[in-house]
Amino acid sequence: TLPAPVSIRDSWYTSDDLKVFPQPAQNYVEVSLPRTEGFTYDIRLIDLSGRVVFRNETGNPSIIYRNGIKSGIYILDIRSGDRNYRGKVLFR
C-alpha cells in the first residue's frame, strides 16, 4: 500500500487577482495586479515543458515584451514576498 500524497499549500492567488491582456498577444502582454506600489516582483514565463523562457525582477510588472519568444501557450508565474500569482499567456 502506498501512503497518501502529502502537499503543502502555497499562498497562490486566483486569476481574479491577476489580469493579463491582450489574449492572445502579438508583441507584448500587460499585467495588472491588485497592489504594485512598494513591492518587488519575480516574473517568469514558463513553456509547457517547464523551461523558463523569460525572467525579470521588477517593481512594476506592467508590460512583458515578447522579444523572441516563440508562439505558444506559457505559464505566467509571479512571486512577491508571501504572494504568488499564476496565469496563462498565449502568444500568436
Stockholm file with secondary structure:
# STOCKHOLM 1.0

chainA/1-92         TLPAPVSIRDSWYTSDDLKVFPQPAQNYVEVSLPRTEGFTYDIRLIDLSGRVVFRNETGNPSIIYRNGIKSGIYILDIRSGDRNYRGKVLFR
#=GR chainA/1-92 SS CCCCCCCCCCCEECTTTCEEESSSBSSEEEEECSCCTTCCEEEEEEETTSCEEEEEEESCCCEEECTTCCSEEEEEEEEETTEEEEEEEEEC
#=GC SS_cons        CCCCCCCCCCCEECTTTCEEESSSBSSEEEEECSCCTTCCEEEEEEETTSCEEEEEEESCCCEEECTTCCSEEEEEEEEETTEEEEEEEEEC
//
